[in-house]
Amino acid sequence: MRWKRFRTAYLLTMIITGSLSPVSSANRFPVPVLKTHPADQAISAYEKGYDYYRKGLFKKAEDYLTEAIKHEPNLIKAHYWLGKLYRETGQLESAIYHWEEVERLNDLIRDRRIALSVKNNEYPARAQTLRAVKLRNDARKLFEKGIYLLDRGHWDGAEVELREAVRLYPANHKYLITLARMLWDKEEKAASIKFYRDLLSLRDVSYEDFREGVDRMLAADMDYVAAPLIHEQKNRFMTNPGFNELCQRFSSERIPDIVSAGRIVQKLNGQVVINIGFNDGIGLSDEYSLNLRSFKPGKPIFDPDSGKMIGRTADEPTADLMVTKVNRDSSWALIKKEMGSGVKAGDLIEIKKAIR
């Protein structure tokens, strides 16, 4: 009897905490509900991305490291290795953005440790108040000087002053959006997005500024920066019709159709038939020179709250191919190397030199 009472209490506790699903009386053994925390997903994606980076598979590494940041925007090591990856692939603007994130997060951690080490830090001293006032006044003077230089076309000098104003007063909406807009106009988009991100993270950001920042993030192909911000501000803006429209636009614009050159029709004796030929732009000169890759598209990823499709997992390469015979509406290709589960009818194909 004691064991039965204990078992009943234990199962009720597990159900209440979400570890087990409630079941009907007909089923005596509840089925566990496996929940993956975003932090665990972030670490898992980071580890895969880092592994691909070490193997030199930069595209896959970028996909997984970006996915890690989507789950946990403050994951320092993901930002660091993305910076390394972008530097090595020549994307210096993006490299700088992620390394500035590393610097910002390290500064945040250091400042918190210092604050926690100070005794009686719950009560602001008068000296602290005076210092805050001085910082505010210094930031205002720098901002005004920056605007003066900007009005006269001295963009580089204006940038120096505006950056310093933001450093001293990082929660001032006007300073942030002015600097972000100026950097955008200078075509320094990754740097601009950093300051838009800081602005959109503020609890009292206006919807107009929020909309502008998200539009710029999407235009810069940095949707992974916009996604967590939309989620954070959802409760504030959800009654605004414009915000709902923005969410729909975000979902539809950032999930493009799968891009492929064609499809595998049949596999036979070390070769495959593909459904593209002369009519699709392949010529005789492509025989024994055009390299293709077959792949299985990644599985859809759905937002657990809205149920909308928000992305896909990474594509799975299945084979490297080389065109050997071109017909009017089809071609033959030699299977040079199979990967993963191997090439099968229905797999999509891409030209290896193309960027999808």
ABEGO torsion letter per residue (X at the ends): XAAAAAAAAAAAAAAAAGABBBBBAABABBBBBBBBBAAAAAAAAAAAAAAAAAAGBAAAAAAAAAAAAAABAABAAAAAAAAAAAAAAGBAAAAAAAAAAAAAAAAAAAAAAAAAABBGAABBBAAAAAAAAAAAAAAAAAAAAAAAAAAAGBAAAAAAAAAAAAAABAABAAAAAAAAAAAAAAGBAAAAAAAAAAAAABAABBAAAAAAAAAAAAAAGBAAAAAAAAAAAAAAAAABAAAAAAAAAAAAAABBBBBBABBBABBBGGBBBBABBAAAGBBAAABGABBBBBBBBBBBBBBAAAGBBAEBBBBBBABBBBBABBBAABBBBBBABBBEAEBBBGBBBBBAABBX
